[in-house]
């Protein structure tokens, strides 16, 4: 497993991180069991496997329903083995969520997250932005509550899970150590934001690296069962490069992101230990010479 520095935090994090959405909340592609969250026991198995693989960063949120609770239950005795990131601003109201960025709501959310995660300190607390993110920053209540939690030792570092077009606002505020952005082979709009963040020594976490299944073998089913759409059309030249070998999509997708030296960790979300193994193994076997050069040419 490769480890990289998480920006100015100085923390060493695994290039593959774990996104803990699916272990706590119904989510995913398909229906029925495909999107149903696993049992408590199944979630614990996945979480222990995460650490056993050498993955040392786990990203969760209060909005991920049972995710924080399950992490606390399963891993409290292994707390020293992982960097724990969670979020505030979007709150759990099963089966839905809601947004509340007021000072009181954020302060209470932090306390509740600490209790659910069974820890005395959160390594990284991120704003879980929703509608009108600039208003949230301008109002200041959310950031004030986060600052106070950091000053009190309840949180070590602050971050923002946001869209790429908010990066200038995030940098200007000077409170944030880490930014989490969507970036993958099919959606590369965040590249300039990634470069800007790195220029200001921010750690960079990448979400949706596999484009909701479009950059996995499941893309074969998605193509067969959906009408042509943007992702399907964007995928065609890369599949042609791989001789339509859908099994090579995960290595291609993850290595494409990992080639960016600015990226600290790529968050892979799953409830399946086999999928975790595939993600880690994808980084261990470089693609044939010339493939990435051609991918980069196509991606320009």
C-alpha atoms as an extended CHARMM CRD file, in Angstrom:
* protein
*
       300  EXT
         1         1  UNK       CA              0.0000000000        0.0000000000        0.0000000000  PROA      1               0.0000000000
         2         2  UNK       CA              1.2720000000        3.4380000000       -0.9160000000  PROA      2               0.0000000000
         3         3  UNK       CA              0.9430000000        6.2440000000        1.6390000000  PROA      3               0.0000000000
         4         4  UNK       CA              0.8980000000        9.9630000000        0.9070000000  PROA      4               0.0000000000
         5         5  UNK       CA              0.9910000000       13.1310000000        2.9640000000  PROA      5               0.0000000000
         6         6  UNK       CA             -2.4190000000       14.7010000000        3.5830000000  PROA      6               0.0000000000
         7         7  UNK       CA             -1.3810000000       18.2450000000        2.7610000000  PROA      7               0.0000000000
         8         8  UNK       CA             -0.3410000000       20.5070000000        5.6050000000  PROA      8               0.0000000000
         9         9  UNK       CA             -1.7720000000       18.1240000000        8.2090000000  PROA      9               0.0000000000
        10        10  UNK       CA              1.4340000000       16.1290000000        7.7990000000  PROA      10              0.0000000000
        11        11  UNK       CA             -0.5360000000       12.8990000000        8.2560000000  PROA      11              0.0000000000
        12        12  UNK       CA              0.3700000000        9.8520000000        6.1740000000  PROA      12              0.0000000000
        13        13  UNK       CA             -2.7370000000        8.3160000000        4.5920000000  PROA      13              0.0000000000
        14        14  UNK       CA             -3.1940000000        5.3290000000        2.2980000000  PROA      14              0.0000000000
        15        15  UNK       CA             -3.6790000000        6.0880000000       -1.3900000000  PROA      15              0.0000000000
        16        16  UNK       CA             -6.8550000000        3.9850000000       -1.2040000000  PROA      16              0.0000000000
        17        17  UNK       CA             -9.1810000000        5.2510000000        1.5150000000  PROA      17              0.0000000000
        18        18  UNK       CA            -12.5160000000        3.8400000000        2.6270000000  PROA      18              0.0000000000
        19        19  UNK       CA            -15.7610000000        5.6980000000        2.0480000000  PROA      19              0.0000000000
        20        20  UNK       CA            -18.1720000000        4.3920000000        4.6760000000  PROA      20              0.0000000000
        21        21  UNK       CA            -21.5010000000        5.4300000000        3.1460000000  PROA      21              0.0000000000
        22        22  UNK       CA            -22.6910000000        1.9970000000        2.0060000000  PROA      22              0.0000000000
        23        23  UNK       CA            -22.0520000000        0.2360000000        5.3190000000  PROA      23              0.0000000000
        24        24  UNK       CA            -24.5950000000        2.4610000000        7.0490000000  PROA      24              0.0000000000
        25        25  UNK       CA            -27.1240000000        3.6850000000        4.5250000000  PROA      25              0.0000000000
        26        26  UNK       CA            -29.1350000000        2.1440000000        1.7040000000  PROA      26              0.0000000000
        27        27  UNK       CA            -27.2470000000        3.2930000000       -1.3550000000  PROA      27              0.0000000000
        28        28  UNK       CA            -25.9270000000        2.1980000000       -4.7000000000  PROA      28              0.0000000000
        29        29  UNK       CA            -26.8830000000        1.0580000000       -8.1680000000  PROA      29              0.0000000000
        30        30  UNK       CA            -29.8730000000       -1.1830000000       -8.7440000000  PROA      30              0.0000000000
        31        31  UNK       CA            -32.6300000000       -2.1370000000       -6.3330000000  PROA      31              0.0000000000
        32        32  UNK       CA            -33.4620000000       -4.4720000000       -3.4530000000  PROA      32              0.0000000000
        33        33  UNK       CA            -30.4060000000       -6.1170000000       -1.9190000000  PROA      33              0.0000000000
        34        34  UNK       CA            -28.1480000000       -4.2360000000       -4.3340000000  PROA      34              0.0000000000
        35        35  UNK       CA            -28.7290000000       -1.0060000000       -2.4430000000  PROA      35              0.0000000000
        36        36  UNK       CA            -29.6210000000       -2.3550000000        1.0140000000  PROA      36              0.0000000000
        37        37  UNK       CA            -27.1090000000       -1.6490000000        3.7610000000  PROA      37              0.0000000000
        38        38  UNK       CA            -25.4340000000       -4.7220000000        5.2420000000  PROA      38              0.0000000000
        39        39  UNK       CA            -26.1300000000       -6.1840000000        8.6520000000  PROA      39              0.0000000000
        40        40  UNK       CA            -24.1770000000       -4.9750000000       11.6770000000  PROA      40              0.0000000000
        41        41  UNK       CA            -22.0460000000       -8.1220000000       11.5080000000  PROA      41              0.0000000000
        42        42  UNK       CA            -21.3720000000       -7.7550000000        7.7840000000  PROA      42              0.0000000000
        43        43  UNK       CA            -20.4280000000       -4.1050000000        8.2350000000  PROA      43              0.0000000000
        44        44  UNK       CA            -17.9880000000       -5.0490000000       11.0050000000  PROA      44              0.0000000000
        45        45  UNK       CA            -16.3650000000       -7.6450000000        8.7480000000  PROA      45              0.0000000000
        46        46  UNK       CA            -15.8680000000       -5.0300000000        6.0330000000  PROA      46              0.0000000000
        47        47  UNK       CA            -14.4510000000       -2.4730000000        8.4690000000  PROA      47              0.0000000000
        48        48  UNK       CA            -11.9250000000       -4.8760000000        9.9560000000  PROA      48              0.0000000000
        49        49  UNK       CA            -10.9170000000       -5.9330000000        6.4550000000  PROA      49              0.0000000000
        50        50  UNK       CA            -10.3310000000       -2.2760000000        5.6000000000  PROA      50              0.0000000000
        51        51  UNK       CA             -7.6900000000       -1.9730000000        8.3190000000  PROA      51              0.0000000000
        52        52  UNK       CA             -6.2310000000       -5.4080000000        7.6290000000  PROA      52              0.0000000000
        53        53  UNK       CA             -5.5540000000       -4.3140000000        4.0340000000  PROA      53              0.0000000000
        54        54  UNK       CA             -3.4960000000       -1.3720000000        5.2530000000  PROA      54              0.0000000000
        55        55  UNK       CA             -6.1420000000        1.2450000000        4.5070000000  PROA      55              0.0000000000
        56        56  UNK       CA             -5.7560000000        3.8220000000        7.2590000000  PROA      56              0.0000000000
        57        57  UNK       CA             -8.2850000000        6.5400000000        6.4190000000  PROA      57              0.0000000000
        58        58  UNK       CA            -12.0370000000        6.1260000000        6.8720000000  PROA      58              0.0000000000
        59        59  UNK       CA            -14.4700000000        8.7850000000        5.6910000000  PROA      59              0.0000000000
        60        60  UNK       CA            -17.9920000000        8.8670000000        7.0950000000  PROA      60              0.0000000000
        61        61  UNK       CA            -20.7340000000       11.3920000000        7.9540000000  PROA      61              0.0000000000
        62        62  UNK       CA            -23.6740000000       11.8450000000       10.2750000000  PROA      62              0.0000000000
        63        63  UNK       CA            -25.8110000000       11.7730000000        7.1170000000  PROA      63              0.0000000000
        64        64  UNK       CA            -24.7160000000        8.2030000000        6.3910000000  PROA      64              0.0000000000
        65        65  UNK       CA            -27.3890000000        6.9360000000        8.7940000000  PROA      65              0.0000000000
        66        66  UNK       CA            -25.8480000000        4.0500000000       10.7990000000  PROA      66              0.0000000000
        67        67  UNK       CA            -22.2970000000        4.4320000000        9.4760000000  PROA      67              0.0000000000
        68        68  UNK       CA            -20.7650000000        6.3260000000       12.4020000000  PROA      68              0.0000000000
        69        69  UNK       CA            -22.3940000000        4.0010000000       14.9280000000  PROA      69              0.0000000000
        70        70  UNK       CA            -21.1180000000        0.9170000000       13.1450000000  PROA      70              0.0000000000
        71        71  UNK       CA            -17.5910000000        2.2880000000       12.9040000000  PROA      71              0.0000000000
        72        72  UNK       CA            -17.6320000000        3.0140000000       16.6260000000  PROA      72              0.0000000000
        73        73  UNK       CA            -18.9680000000       -0.4290000000       17.4740000000  PROA      73              0.0000000000
        74        74  UNK       CA            -16.5490000000       -2.3210000000       15.2620000000  PROA      74              0.0000000000
        75        75  UNK       CA            -13.3350000000       -0.3390000000       15.4650000000  PROA      75              0.0000000000
        76        76  UNK       CA            -13.1870000000        1.4860000000       18.7910000000  PROA      76              0.0000000000
        77        77  UNK       CA            -10.4430000000       -0.8790000000       19.9860000000  PROA      77              0.0000000000
        78        78  UNK       CA             -8.4590000000       -0.2370000000       16.7920000000  PROA      78              0.0000000000
        79        79  UNK       CA             -8.8940000000        3.5350000000       16.8740000000  PROA      79              0.0000000000
        80        80  UNK       CA             -5.1300000000        4.1330000000       16.8110000000  PROA      80              0.0000000000
        81        81  UNK       CA             -4.8760000000        2.3970000000       13.4350000000  PROA      81              0.0000000000
        82        82  UNK       CA             -6.8410000000        4.8350000000       11.2930000000  PROA      82              0.0000000000
        83        83  UNK       CA             -7.3450000000        8.4920000000       10.4580000000  PROA      83              0.0000000000
        84        84  UNK       CA            -11.0240000000        9.2580000000       11.0870000000  PROA      84              0.0000000000
        85        85  UNK       CA            -12.8690000000       11.7660000000        8.9260000000  PROA      85              0.0000000000
        86        86  UNK       CA            -16.5180000000       12.6800000000        9.3540000000  PROA      86              0.0000000000
        87        87  UNK       CA            -18.8160000000       15.5110000000        8.3230000000  PROA      87              0.0000000000
        88        88  UNK       CA            -21.3620000000       17.9590000000        9.6860000000  PROA      88              0.0000000000
        89        89  UNK       CA            -24.1540000000       20.0480000000        8.2010000000  PROA      89              0.0000000000
        90        90  UNK       CA            -26.2180000000       17.2800000000        6.6470000000  PROA      90              0.0000000000
        91        91  UNK       CA            -27.9630000000       15.3400000000        9.3930000000  PROA      91              0.0000000000
        92        92  UNK       CA            -29.5480000000       11.9310000000        9.8020000000  PROA      92              0.0000000000
        93        93  UNK       CA            -33.3210000000       11.6040000000        9.8150000000  PROA      93              0.0000000000
        94        94  UNK       CA            -33.8070000000        8.0710000000        8.5840000000  PROA      94              0.0000000000
        95        95  UNK       CA            -34.7240000000        7.1810000000        5.9330000000  PROA      95              0.0000000000
        96        96  UNK       CA            -33.8870000000       10.7220000000        4.7910000000  PROA      96              0.0000000000
        97        97  UNK       CA            -31.4570000000       13.4810000000        5.7610000000  PROA      97              0.0000000000
        98        98  UNK       CA            -31.7900000000       17.2220000000        6.2770000000  PROA      98              0.0000000000
        99        99  UNK       CA            -29.5110000000       20.2600000000        6.2830000000  PROA      99              0.0000000000
       100       100  UNK       CA            -28.9510000000       22.5600000000        9.2380000000  PROA      100             0.0000000000
       101       101  UNK       CA            -25.8280000000       24.7230000000        9.3200000000  PROA      101             0.0000000000
       102       102  UNK       CA            -26.7030000000       26.7280000000       12.4320000000  PROA      102             0.0000000000
       103       103  UNK       CA            -24.1560000000       27.0260000000       15.2270000000  PROA      103             0.0000000000
       104       104  UNK       CA            -26.2630000000       24.9760000000       17.6520000000  PROA      104             0.0000000000
       105       105  UNK       CA            -26.9070000000       22.1930000000       15.1380000000  PROA      105             0.0000000000
       106       106  UNK       CA            -23.2310000000       21.8910000000       14.2230000000  PROA      106             0.0000000000
       107       107  UNK       CA            -22.0420000000       21.9440000000       17.8410000000  PROA      107             0.0000000000
       108       108  UNK       CA            -24.5650000000       19.2480000000       18.7610000000  PROA      108             0.0000000000
       109       109  UNK       CA            -23.6990000000       17.1980000000       15.6650000000  PROA      109             0.0000000000
       110       110  UNK       CA            -20.0360000000       17.1400000000       16.6640000000  PROA      110             0.0000000000
       111       111  UNK       CA            -20.8730000000       15.8630000000       20.1510000000  PROA      111             0.0000000000
       112       112  UNK       CA            -23.1790000000       13.2040000000       18.7280000000  PROA      112             0.0000000000
       113       113  UNK       CA            -20.5670000000       12.0780000000       16.2020000000  PROA      113             0.0000000000
       114       114  UNK       CA            -17.9660000000       11.7100000000       18.9510000000  PROA      114             0.0000000000
       115       115  UNK       CA            -20.3810000000        9.5460000000       20.9320000000  PROA      115             0.0000000000
       116       116  UNK       CA            -21.4050000000        7.3840000000       17.9760000000  PROA      116             0.0000000000
       117       117  UNK       CA            -17.8040000000        6.9140000000       16.8580000000  PROA      117             0.0000000000
       118       118  UNK       CA            -16.7300000000        6.0850000000       20.4260000000  PROA      118             0.0000000000
       119       119  UNK       CA            -13.7710000000        8.4180000000       20.2730000000  PROA      119             0.0000000000
       120       120  UNK       CA            -12.5760000000       11.4760000000       22.1590000000  PROA      120             0.0000000000
       121       121  UNK       CA            -11.2640000000       13.1590000000       19.0300000000  PROA      121             0.0000000000
       122       122  UNK       CA            -12.1650000000       13.3220000000       15.3370000000  PROA      122             0.0000000000
       123       123  UNK       CA             -9.1400000000       13.6360000000       13.0730000000  PROA      123             0.0000000000
       124       124  UNK       CA            -10.9070000000       15.5260000000       10.2850000000  PROA      124             0.0000000000
       125       125  UNK       CA            -14.2510000000       17.3270000000       10.4590000000  PROA      125             0.0000000000
       126       126  UNK       CA            -15.6230000000       18.4090000000        7.0900000000  PROA      126             0.0000000000
       127       127  UNK       CA            -18.5590000000       20.6000000000        6.1260000000  PROA      127             0.0000000000
       128       128  UNK       CA            -21.0730000000       18.4500000000        4.2740000000  PROA      128             0.0000000000
       129       129  UNK       CA            -22.2950000000       21.1400000000        1.9220000000  PROA      129             0.0000000000
       130       130  UNK       CA            -25.7570000000       21.2160000000        0.3930000000  PROA      130             0.0000000000
       131       131  UNK       CA            -27.6880000000       24.0240000000       -1.2810000000  PROA      131             0.0000000000
       132       132  UNK       CA            -26.2190000000       27.5500000000       -1.1710000000  PROA      132             0.0000000000
       133       133  UNK       CA            -22.7340000000       26.6490000000        0.1020000000  PROA      133             0.0000000000
       134       134  UNK       CA            -21.4480000000       30.2030000000       -0.1830000000  PROA      134             0.0000000000
       135       135  UNK       CA            -24.2150000000       31.4010000000        2.1310000000  PROA      135             0.0000000000
       136       136  UNK       CA            -23.0490000000       28.8520000000        4.6980000000  PROA      136             0.0000000000
       137       137  UNK       CA            -19.5110000000       30.2130000000        4.5550000000  PROA      137             0.0000000000
       138       138  UNK       CA            -20.5830000000       33.8530000000        4.5980000000  PROA      138             0.0000000000
       139       139  UNK       CA            -22.9290000000       33.3760000000        7.5540000000  PROA      139             0.0000000000
       140       140  UNK       CA            -20.0680000000       31.8760000000        9.5190000000  PROA      140             0.0000000000
       141       141  UNK       CA            -21.9600000000       29.8660000000       12.1680000000  PROA      141             0.0000000000
       142       142  UNK       CA            -20.8270000000       26.4890000000       10.8510000000  PROA      142             0.0000000000
       143       143  UNK       CA            -17.1570000000       27.4050000000       10.6680000000  PROA      143             0.0000000000
       144       144  UNK       CA            -17.3050000000       29.0660000000       14.1040000000  PROA      144             0.0000000000
       145       145  UNK       CA            -18.6630000000       25.8910000000       15.6960000000  PROA      145             0.0000000000
       146       146  UNK       CA            -16.0110000000       23.8330000000       13.9130000000  PROA      146             0.0000000000
       147       147  UNK       CA            -13.2270000000       26.1890000000       15.0380000000  PROA      147             0.0000000000
       148       148  UNK       CA            -14.3860000000       25.9720000000       18.6410000000  PROA      148             0.0000000000
       149       149  UNK       CA            -14.4180000000       22.1760000000       18.4870000000  PROA      149             0.0000000000
       150       150  UNK       CA            -10.8680000000       22.2580000000       17.1530000000  PROA      150             0.0000000000
       151       151  UNK       CA             -9.7520000000       24.6900000000       19.8590000000  PROA      151             0.0000000000
       152       152  UNK       CA            -11.2960000000       22.3820000000       22.4630000000  PROA      152             0.0000000000
       153       153  UNK       CA             -9.3370000000       19.4020000000       21.1530000000  PROA      153             0.0000000000
       154       154  UNK       CA            -12.4140000000       17.5480000000       19.9130000000  PROA      154             0.0000000000
       155       155  UNK       CA            -11.2620000000       17.8820000000       16.3070000000  PROA      155             0.0000000000
       156       156  UNK       CA             -7.7190000000       17.9690000000       14.9070000000  PROA      156             0.0000000000
       157       157  UNK       CA             -8.2400000000       19.3150000000       11.3870000000  PROA      157             0.0000000000
       158       158  UNK       CA            -11.0010000000       21.0290000000        9.4050000000  PROA      158             0.0000000000
       159       159  UNK       CA            -12.0820000000       20.3060000000        5.8550000000  PROA      159             0.0000000000
       160       160  UNK       CA            -14.7480000000       20.8010000000        3.2370000000  PROA      160             0.0000000000
       161       161  UNK       CA            -16.5630000000       18.2450000000        1.1070000000  PROA      161             0.0000000000
       162       162  UNK       CA            -17.6310000000       20.4820000000       -1.7360000000  PROA      162             0.0000000000
       163       163  UNK       CA            -17.9370000000       21.0880000000       -5.4580000000  PROA      163             0.0000000000
       164       164  UNK       CA            -14.9400000000       22.2100000000       -7.4730000000  PROA      164             0.0000000000
       165       165  UNK       CA            -16.3020000000       25.7130000000       -8.0680000000  PROA      165             0.0000000000
       166       166  UNK       CA            -16.1270000000       26.5130000000       -4.3350000000  PROA      166             0.0000000000
       167       167  UNK       CA            -12.3700000000       26.0720000000       -4.0890000000  PROA      167             0.0000000000
       168       168  UNK       CA            -11.4950000000       29.7930000000       -4.1380000000  PROA      168             0.0000000000
       169       169  UNK       CA            -13.8790000000       30.4410000000       -1.2300000000  PROA      169             0.0000000000
       170       170  UNK       CA            -12.4300000000       27.5140000000        0.7270000000  PROA      170             0.0000000000
       171       171  UNK       CA             -8.8680000000       28.7110000000        0.2130000000  PROA      171             0.0000000000
       172       172  UNK       CA             -9.7090000000       32.3310000000        1.0580000000  PROA      172             0.0000000000
       173       173  UNK       CA            -11.2010000000       31.3760000000        4.4250000000  PROA      173             0.0000000000
       174       174  UNK       CA             -7.8680000000       29.8710000000        5.5670000000  PROA      174             0.0000000000
       175       175  UNK       CA             -9.5460000000       27.5880000000        8.1030000000  PROA      175             0.0000000000
       176       176  UNK       CA             -9.4600000000       24.3890000000        6.0910000000  PROA      176             0.0000000000
       177       177  UNK       CA             -6.6760000000       21.8280000000        5.9320000000  PROA      177             0.0000000000
       178       178  UNK       CA             -8.3410000000       19.3510000000        3.5580000000  PROA      178             0.0000000000
       179       179  UNK       CA            -10.7560000000       19.4490000000        0.6520000000  PROA      179             0.0000000000
       180       180  UNK       CA            -12.8190000000       16.5530000000       -0.7130000000  PROA      180             0.0000000000
       181       181  UNK       CA            -13.7490000000       16.6970000000       -4.3970000000  PROA      181             0.0000000000
       182       182  UNK       CA            -15.3570000000       14.5780000000       -7.1030000000  PROA      182             0.0000000000
       183       183  UNK       CA            -12.8190000000       13.6130000000       -9.7560000000  PROA      183             0.0000000000
       184       184  UNK       CA            -12.6630000000       10.6260000000      -12.0750000000  PROA      184             0.0000000000
       185       185  UNK       CA            -11.9270000000        9.6420000000      -15.6450000000  PROA      185             0.0000000000
       186       186  UNK       CA            -15.4450000000       10.5980000000      -16.7520000000  PROA      186             0.0000000000
       187       187  UNK       CA            -15.7110000000       13.8130000000      -14.7150000000  PROA      187             0.0000000000
       188       188  UNK       CA            -12.4930000000       15.7940000000      -14.6950000000  PROA      188             0.0000000000
       189       189  UNK       CA            -13.9300000000       19.2390000000      -13.9730000000  PROA      189             0.0000000000
       190       190  UNK       CA            -12.1910000000       19.4370000000      -10.5840000000  PROA      190             0.0000000000
       191       191  UNK       CA             -8.6450000000       19.2520000000      -11.9590000000  PROA      191             0.0000000000
       192       192  UNK       CA             -7.9630000000       22.9910000000      -11.6910000000  PROA      192             0.0000000000
       193       193  UNK       CA             -9.4190000000       23.0000000000       -8.1690000000  PROA      193             0.0000000000
       194       194  UNK       CA             -7.1310000000       20.1080000000       -7.2380000000  PROA      194             0.0000000000
       195       195  UNK       CA             -4.1100000000       22.0490000000       -8.4700000000  PROA      195             0.0000000000
       196       196  UNK       CA             -5.1760000000       25.1990000000       -6.5970000000  PROA      196             0.0000000000
       197       197  UNK       CA             -5.7500000000       23.2450000000       -3.3900000000  PROA      197             0.0000000000
       198       198  UNK       CA             -2.3200000000       21.6570000000       -3.6460000000  PROA      198             0.0000000000
       199       199  UNK       CA             -0.7250000000       25.0560000000       -4.2630000000  PROA      199             0.0000000000
       200       200  UNK       CA             -2.1150000000       26.0950000000       -0.8630000000  PROA      200             0.0000000000
       201       201  UNK       CA             -0.9350000000       22.8860000000        0.8490000000  PROA      201             0.0000000000
       202       202  UNK       CA             -4.4330000000       21.4620000000        1.3190000000  PROA      202             0.0000000000
       203       203  UNK       CA             -4.8180000000       17.7090000000        1.5910000000  PROA      203             0.0000000000
       204       204  UNK       CA             -6.9650000000       16.3280000000       -1.2260000000  PROA      204             0.0000000000
       205       205  UNK       CA             -9.4630000000       13.4800000000       -0.8950000000  PROA      205             0.0000000000
       206       206  UNK       CA            -11.1940000000       12.1730000000       -4.0150000000  PROA      206             0.0000000000
       207       207  UNK       CA            -14.7680000000       10.8820000000       -3.9430000000  PROA      207             0.0000000000
       208       208  UNK       CA            -16.6800000000        8.9370000000       -6.6400000000  PROA      208             0.0000000000
       209       209  UNK       CA            -13.4660000000        7.6590000000       -8.2860000000  PROA      209             0.0000000000
       210       210  UNK       CA            -15.3970000000        4.8810000000      -10.0200000000  PROA      210             0.0000000000
       211       211  UNK       CA            -18.2150000000        7.1310000000      -11.2630000000  PROA      211             0.0000000000
       212       212  UNK       CA            -21.0410000000        5.2750000000       -9.5320000000  PROA      212             0.0000000000
       213       213  UNK       CA            -20.1270000000        1.9730000000      -11.1730000000  PROA      213             0.0000000000
       214       214  UNK       CA            -19.4270000000        3.2540000000      -14.6810000000  PROA      214             0.0000000000
       215       215  UNK       CA            -15.7110000000        2.6000000000      -14.1750000000  PROA      215             0.0000000000
       216       216  UNK       CA            -16.1430000000       -0.9630000000      -12.9100000000  PROA      216             0.0000000000
       217       217  UNK       CA            -17.0840000000       -4.2670000000      -14.5890000000  PROA      217             0.0000000000
       218       218  UNK       CA            -20.6670000000       -3.3780000000      -13.7320000000  PROA      218             0.0000000000
       219       219  UNK       CA            -20.5320000000       -0.8640000000      -16.5750000000  PROA      219             0.0000000000
       220       220  UNK       CA            -21.2890000000       -3.7590000000      -18.9270000000  PROA      220             0.0000000000
       221       221  UNK       CA            -24.6890000000       -4.1780000000      -17.2700000000  PROA      221             0.0000000000
       222       222  UNK       CA            -25.2650000000       -0.4360000000      -17.0750000000  PROA      222             0.0000000000
       223       223  UNK       CA            -24.6170000000       -0.0740000000      -20.7950000000  PROA      223             0.0000000000
       224       224  UNK       CA            -26.9650000000       -2.9520000000      -21.6140000000  PROA      224             0.0000000000
       225       225  UNK       CA            -29.8010000000       -1.7070000000      -19.4190000000  PROA      225             0.0000000000
       226       226  UNK       CA            -29.7130000000        2.0480000000      -19.9460000000  PROA      226             0.0000000000
       227       227  UNK       CA            -30.2440000000        4.3020000000      -22.9050000000  PROA      227             0.0000000000
       228       228  UNK       CA            -27.1490000000        6.1300000000      -24.1890000000  PROA      228             0.0000000000
       229       229  UNK       CA            -26.1290000000        8.8400000000      -21.7670000000  PROA      229             0.0000000000
       230       230  UNK       CA            -23.1300000000       11.0590000000      -21.2000000000  PROA      230             0.0000000000
       231       231  UNK       CA            -21.1500000000        8.5850000000      -19.0770000000  PROA      231             0.0000000000
       232       232  UNK       CA            -21.7550000000        5.7580000000      -21.5300000000  PROA      232             0.0000000000
       233       233  UNK       CA            -20.5610000000        7.8400000000      -24.4670000000  PROA      233             0.0000000000
       234       234  UNK       CA            -17.5200000000        9.1150000000      -22.5520000000  PROA      234             0.0000000000
       235       235  UNK       CA            -16.5700000000        5.5450000000      -21.6230000000  PROA      235             0.0000000000
       236       236  UNK       CA            -16.4140000000        4.1650000000      -25.1790000000  PROA      236             0.0000000000
       237       237  UNK       CA            -12.8920000000        5.3110000000      -26.1700000000  PROA      237             0.0000000000
       238       238  UNK       CA            -11.4030000000        3.9800000000      -22.9280000000  PROA      238             0.0000000000
       239       239  UNK       CA            -13.0800000000        0.6090000000      -23.3700000000  PROA      239             0.0000000000
       240       240  UNK       CA            -11.7420000000        0.4750000000      -26.9070000000  PROA      240             0.0000000000
       241       241  UNK       CA             -8.2650000000        1.1250000000      -25.5260000000  PROA      241             0.0000000000
       242       242  UNK       CA             -8.7600000000       -1.8210000000      -23.1510000000  PROA      242             0.0000000000
       243       243  UNK       CA            -10.0900000000       -4.0670000000      -25.9440000000  PROA      243             0.0000000000
       244       244  UNK       CA            -13.4600000000       -4.0140000000      -24.1500000000  PROA      244             0.0000000000
       245       245  UNK       CA            -11.9620000000       -5.7540000000      -21.1210000000  PROA      245             0.0000000000
       246       246  UNK       CA            -14.3130000000       -4.4460000000      -18.4360000000  PROA      246             0.0000000000
       247       247  UNK       CA            -12.1650000000       -6.0540000000      -15.7260000000  PROA      247             0.0000000000
       248       248  UNK       CA             -9.4580000000       -3.4830000000      -16.4360000000  PROA      248             0.0000000000
       249       249  UNK       CA            -11.6960000000       -0.4900000000      -15.7470000000  PROA      249             0.0000000000
       250       250  UNK       CA            -10.9710000000       -0.3460000000      -12.0080000000  PROA      250             0.0000000000
       251       251  UNK       CA             -7.1680000000       -0.3450000000      -12.4230000000  PROA      251             0.0000000000
       252       252  UNK       CA             -7.5110000000        2.2360000000      -15.1800000000  PROA      252             0.0000000000
       253       253  UNK       CA             -9.7970000000        4.4720000000      -13.1100000000  PROA      253             0.0000000000
       254       254  UNK       CA             -7.7610000000        4.3690000000       -9.9100000000  PROA      254             0.0000000000
       255       255  UNK       CA             -4.3490000000        4.6550000000      -11.5520000000  PROA      255             0.0000000000
       256       256  UNK       CA             -5.6140000000        7.5930000000      -13.6180000000  PROA      256             0.0000000000
       257       257  UNK       CA             -6.3680000000        9.4790000000      -10.3960000000  PROA      257             0.0000000000
       258       258  UNK       CA             -3.3110000000        8.2620000000       -8.4980000000  PROA      258             0.0000000000
       259       259  UNK       CA             -0.9730000000        9.6270000000      -11.1710000000  PROA      259             0.0000000000
       260       260  UNK       CA             -1.8580000000       13.1000000000       -9.8660000000  PROA      260             0.0000000000
       261       261  UNK       CA              0.7730000000       13.7990000000       -7.1930000000  PROA      261             0.0000000000
       262       262  UNK       CA             -1.5730000000       16.3430000000       -5.5960000000  PROA      262             0.0000000000
       263       263  UNK       CA             -4.0600000000       13.6210000000       -4.5900000000  PROA      263             0.0000000000
       264       264  UNK       CA             -3.6520000000       12.3560000000       -1.0240000000  PROA      264             0.0000000000
       265       265  UNK       CA             -6.2210000000        9.5470000000       -0.9530000000  PROA      265             0.0000000000
       266       266  UNK       CA             -8.8830000000        8.0460000000       -3.2210000000  PROA      266             0.0000000000
       267       267  UNK       CA            -12.0370000000        7.1350000000       -1.2990000000  PROA      267             0.0000000000
       268       268  UNK       CA            -13.5500000000        3.8490000000       -2.4280000000  PROA      268             0.0000000000
       269       269  UNK       CA            -16.9780000000        3.0310000000       -1.0250000000  PROA      269             0.0000000000
       270       270  UNK       CA            -18.3200000000       -0.5000000000       -0.8490000000  PROA      270             0.0000000000
       271       271  UNK       CA            -19.9770000000       -3.0410000000        1.4330000000  PROA      271             0.0000000000
       272       272  UNK       CA            -18.1850000000       -5.9330000000       -0.2620000000  PROA      272             0.0000000000
       273       273  UNK       CA            -14.7800000000       -7.2090000000        0.8690000000  PROA      273             0.0000000000
       274       274  UNK       CA            -14.0390000000       -8.5440000000       -2.6100000000  PROA      274             0.0000000000
       275       275  UNK       CA            -14.5000000000       -5.0600000000       -4.0570000000  PROA      275             0.0000000000
       276       276  UNK       CA            -12.0820000000       -3.7130000000       -1.4600000000  PROA      276             0.0000000000
       277       277  UNK       CA             -9.5100000000       -6.3170000000       -2.4530000000  PROA      277             0.0000000000
       278       278  UNK       CA             -9.9610000000       -5.4130000000       -6.1180000000  PROA      278             0.0000000000
       279       279  UNK       CA             -9.3830000000       -1.7230000000       -5.4030000000  PROA      279             0.0000000000
       280       280  UNK       CA             -6.1850000000       -2.3680000000       -3.4600000000  PROA      280             0.0000000000
       281       281  UNK       CA             -4.9030000000       -4.8890000000       -6.0000000000  PROA      281             0.0000000000
       282       282  UNK       CA             -5.6520000000       -2.4450000000       -8.8150000000  PROA      282             0.0000000000
       283       283  UNK       CA             -2.8960000000       -0.2130000000       -7.4710000000  PROA      283             0.0000000000
       284       284  UNK       CA             -0.3730000000       -3.0550000000       -7.2770000000  PROA      284             0.0000000000
       285       285  UNK       CA             -0.3280000000       -3.9000000000      -10.9870000000  PROA      285             0.0000000000
       286       286  UNK       CA              0.5580000000       -0.9970000000      -13.2800000000  PROA      286             0.0000000000
       287       287  UNK       CA             -1.1930000000       -0.9200000000      -16.6280000000  PROA      287             0.0000000000
       288       288  UNK       CA              0.8380000000       -1.9230000000      -19.7110000000  PROA      288             0.0000000000
       289       289  UNK       CA              3.3070000000        0.7080000000      -20.9390000000  PROA      289             0.0000000000
       290       290  UNK       CA              1.7020000000        3.2960000000      -23.1460000000  PROA      290             0.0000000000
       291       291  UNK       CA             -1.8510000000        2.7380000000      -21.9270000000  PROA      291             0.0000000000
       292       292  UNK       CA             -1.8250000000        5.6240000000      -19.4650000000  PROA      292             0.0000000000
       293       293  UNK       CA             -0.1860000000        7.8970000000      -22.0230000000  PROA      293             0.0000000000
       294       294  UNK       CA             -3.0350000000        7.2060000000      -24.4130000000  PROA      294             0.0000000000
       295       295  UNK       CA             -5.6140000000        7.6300000000      -21.6470000000  PROA      295             0.0000000000
       296       296  UNK       CA             -4.1720000000       11.0220000000      -20.7930000000  PROA      296             0.0000000000
       297       297  UNK       CA             -4.2580000000       12.0050000000      -24.4460000000  PROA      297             0.0000000000
       298       298  UNK       CA             -7.9320000000       11.0240000000      -24.6840000000  PROA      298             0.0000000000
       299       299  UNK       CA             -8.7160000000       12.7990000000      -21.4110000000  PROA      299             0.0000000000
       300       300  UNK       CA             -7.4000000000       16.1880000000      -22.5270000000  PROA      300             0.0000000000
